[in-house]
Amino acid sequence: MQAPNATRSSWAIGTSGVILGRHGRSLLVCRKNSRPQHPGDRSRNERADPCRCPAHWDAPAGDPRYRLRIACQSGNDLRSGETFRLGDKAVAADPGAVAPPAADDLLPPQFTPGSSGNYAAGVLDLTLAGPDAALLPRLAEAMAYGASVDDLNSYERSRIVPELKDAVSERWPYEAEAFLATNGGYNAVYTILHALVSSGSSVAIEHPTAMRLLDILEDLGVKIIPVACDGEGPLPDSLREALQQRPAAFLFQPRLHSVTGVTVSSSRLDQLGDVLEDSDTLIIEDDGVGDVSAAPPQSLGGRFAERTIHILSLSKSLGPDLRLAVLSSSAPIVDQIQSYRSFSAGWTSRILQGAAAWLLRDPASWQLIGEAREIYQQRRDALADALSERGIPIPPGQGLCLWVPVVSEPFAMVTLAARNIAVNPGSKFSVLPSSHIRVATSTLSHRCEEAADAIALAHTP
Ligand SMILES: Cc1ncc(COP(=O)(O)O)c(C=O)c1O
């Protein structure tokens, strides 16, 4: 979006902001909802907290020296005609009247973008909502089996090994026409979107959602339409409104939401199906948390077999180093996805597929998955209870993290950083204004009280 009253060649407008960094002679300032221009600027994890400013400023057309992203410290308050502070220099922002200063004038050379922070040794790192490695099944036997599956080292681009297809089909939430193994859940989403959704179209997605899903969508250059959610999943009315913009796809988590910990109720899924009935939108179901969820898998595939793509990631239940997910859809859609894959991986390691199939057939794995689920629940509940005792109620949920409301994300992040606790700001998971932090609980086996004390301090300025 261009700044109000500004011409494309004018300088940035606003009250206060910071330069995030430099890429060659380019400055990185706010460029929300537009396609990242620099490799290091692609991921929400590596980039600084997004700016909420309505005065989004684009680089002067055709001038490669100035690609600006402005991160406001003060929220929504950029105003046309006010002074904008770039690094140490105040720049009067009379649109069109002020020549852009030279990049070298403005940027301390050592300044680099990003908001991950450099924490001291002993940091309590609650940023990664991944599985606890100690709770995952052992891989040695499974890998030995994987190394003996048929057709090893053939260049045949097979879609899925029969053992894996049989193992997942038993618990698949609908009768699917075709299956494909991919190199993890995000690889599946990335490949689907690149194969089937063109840049410039729009995609409806839950608000909030997983940071990487937003990364993939933003990188592809699609318009993101947020769909509001409650304690049962995406809201039908919000989806209906989103569908008025005729998105190419609705991408959602049909089982356990990886950020909020909400499980989609079966009645809500039915209602979403009713809303989707009147559209031809592609339905992409991303079951990223998989069998860490206590709820059974569910899908709209039984109702919309020809336009649903259902993805199950095995990373949280069997281990992220298997790099495996399985997707299903109609045969023509799977053909299209597979044909896009021939530009890159071509197929997914048959060794890893065989290993996963072996684990899925082994009752001991299911025993471990069940035990891990319980431990994740205890860790999540322990922090949620400790926060409730400190006056921060958290709705019930499951999974690997807590979505904690805060009054101000910057205040919360600074307060926690000062106590050497790393979490993610909610804005990384959202394209709308956000007042949350995402706190991983999957490995929080001790120091829960310490984390709760710090979060309570961080909650309200
Ligand atoms: C919503 C969602 N989708 C997909 C994934 C896929 O993970 P992976 O690529 O490790 O299989 C995740 C992992 O955190 C997730 O949260």
PDBQT file of the ligand as one rigid body, heavy atoms in Angstrom, charges set to zero:
ROOT
HETATM    1  C1  LIG A 501       0.288 -25.896  10.847  1.00  0.00    +0.000 C 
HETATM    2  C2  LIG A 501       1.481 -26.722  10.525  1.00  0.00    +0.000 A 
HETATM    3  N1  LIG A 501       1.536 -27.302   9.334  1.00  0.00    +0.000 NA
HETATM    4  C3  LIG A 501       2.545 -28.084   8.978  1.00  0.00    +0.000 A 
HETATM    5  C4  LIG A 501       3.601 -28.294   9.833  1.00  0.00    +0.000 A 
HETATM    6  C5  LIG A 501       4.613 -29.192   9.260  1.00  0.00    +0.000 C 
HETATM    7  O1  LIG A 501       5.728 -29.547   9.842  1.00  0.00    +0.000 OA
HETATM    8  P1  LIG A 501       6.826 -30.398   9.090  1.00  0.00    +0.000 P 
HETATM    9  O2  LIG A 501       7.200 -29.659   7.847  1.00  0.00    +0.000 OA
HETATM   10  O3  LIG A 501       7.925 -30.452  10.099  1.00  0.00    +0.000 OA
HETATM   11  O4  LIG A 501       6.247 -31.728   8.773  1.00  0.00    +0.000 OA
HETATM   12  C6  LIG A 501       3.604 -27.685  11.089  1.00  0.00    +0.000 A 
HETATM   13  C7  LIG A 501       4.724 -27.841  12.019  1.00  0.00    +0.000 C 
HETATM   14  O5  LIG A 501       4.897 -27.150  12.982  1.00  0.00    +0.000 OA
HETATM   15  C8  LIG A 501       2.503 -26.880  11.445  1.00  0.00    +0.000 A 
HETATM   16  O6  LIG A 501       2.435 -26.255  12.627  1.00  0.00    +0.000 OA
ENDROOT
TORSDOF 0
